[in-house]
Amino acid sequence: MKTFEFSIIASGRSIEDDDFVNAVFEAGCDDATLSFQKGVIIAEFEREAESFAKAIASACSQLHQTGLKIERIEPDYLVSLSEIAERSDLSKQAISYYIKGERLEGFPLPAAKVTSKHPLWDWYQVADWLWRNNNLPREAVIQAKVVKEANMNIDLLDMPGSMFSSRLEQCELN
């Protein structure tokens, strides 16, 4: 078992409600620190699990059982140049060289805010590229893929017989 860190952003209940806090812990989320910021509930987890996918899937399921609407998982999959540098433990200058193609070719194109001064990249694509160029461990790529898949399929939590967990676990097999 490993310990995985991630945050779940949720809404639908008041964190000041004592019943809510008790419900979260009774649901099995005693490994989460709860806070309320910018109008949403943030559950920061340090969860022991067999895999990152199982850690996220179980935490989402448990929080969902308390009546919360799961909005997304963080760290977010859209990242700035600075966030790429921070997550990869490389300098912003090195990332700039990669983006411009001055060191290696084929860096992923921005995924959002392309025309702005601060475009955003898909962290999964960037992590995969960095791994293929020996700058990031494979586990970071898998975790990026799991978070992206979780955020793209978060609505599955509301469906009976949810496929949410199996979709996340598939990310770790490929």
Residue pairs with C-beta under 8 A, 6 or more apart in sequence:
1 48
1 49
1 50
2 48
2 49
2 50
3 46
3 47
3 48
4 45
4 46
4 47
4 48
4 49
4 52
4 55
4 56
4 143
5 44
5 45
5 46
6 44
6 45
6 47
6 52
6 55
6 56
6 59
6 73
6 74
6 75
6 147
7 42
7 43
7 44
7 45
7 73
7 74
7 75
8 32
8 42
8 43
8 45
8 56
8 59
8 60
8 63
8 70
8 72
8 73
8 74
9 40
9 41
9 42
9 70
9 71
9 72
9 73
9 74
10 40
10 41
10 42
10 43
10 63
10 68
10 69
10 70
10 71
11 39
11 40
11 41
11 68
11 69
11 71
12 67
12 68
12 69
13 20
13 41
13 66
13 67
13 68
14 20
14 36
15 21
15 34
15 35
15 36
15 41
16 36
20 66
21 34
23 66
23 67
24 32
24 34
24 43
24 62
24 63
24 66
27 62
27 63
27 65
27 66
28 58
28 62
29 43
29 45
29 59
29 62
29 63
31 45
31 46
31 47
31 48
32 43
32 44
32 45
32 59
33 43
33 44
34 41
34 42
34 43
34 44
35 41
35 42
35 44
36 42
40 71
41 68
43 59
43 63
45 55
45 59
47 55
47 58
47 59
48 55
49 55
49 58
51 169
51 172
52 139
52 142
52 143
52 146
52 172
53 146
53 165
53 168
53 169
53 171
53 172
54 165
54 168
54 169
56 73
56 146
56 147
56 150
56 168
57 150
57 164
57 165
57 168
57 169
58 165
60 70
60 73
60 150
60 154
60 157
60 164
61 157
61 162
61 164
61 165
63 70
64 70
64 157
64 158
70 154
70 157
71 154
72 151
72 154
73 147
73 150
73 151
73 154
74 147
75 87
75 123
75 147
76 123
76 147
76 151
77 122
77 123
77 124
77 144
77 147
77 148
77 151
78 111
78 112
78 120
78 121
78 122
78 123
79 87
79 120
79 121
79 122
79 123
79 126
80 118
80 119
80 120
80 121
81 92
81 95
81 96
81 99
81 118
82 92
83 123
84 90
84 95
84 121
84 123
84 126
85 91
85 92
85 94
85 95
87 123
87 127
87 140
88 95
88 126
88 127
88 130
88 135
88 136
88 140
90 130
90 135
94 103
97 103
98 104
98 107
99 107
101 107
104 133
106 129
107 126
107 129
108 121
108 122
108 125
108 126
108 129
109 121
110 119
110 120
110 121
111 120
111 121
111 122
111 125
112 119
112 120
113 119
113 120
122 148
123 144
123 147
123 148
124 141
124 144
124 145
124 147
124 148
126 144
127 136
127 140
127 141
127 144
128 141
128 144
130 136
130 140
131 137
131 138
131 140
131 141
142 171
142 172
145 171
145 174
146 168
146 171
146 172
149 167
149 168
149 170
149 171
150 164
150 168
153 163
153 164
153 167
153 168
154 164
156 162
156 163
156 164
156 167
157 164
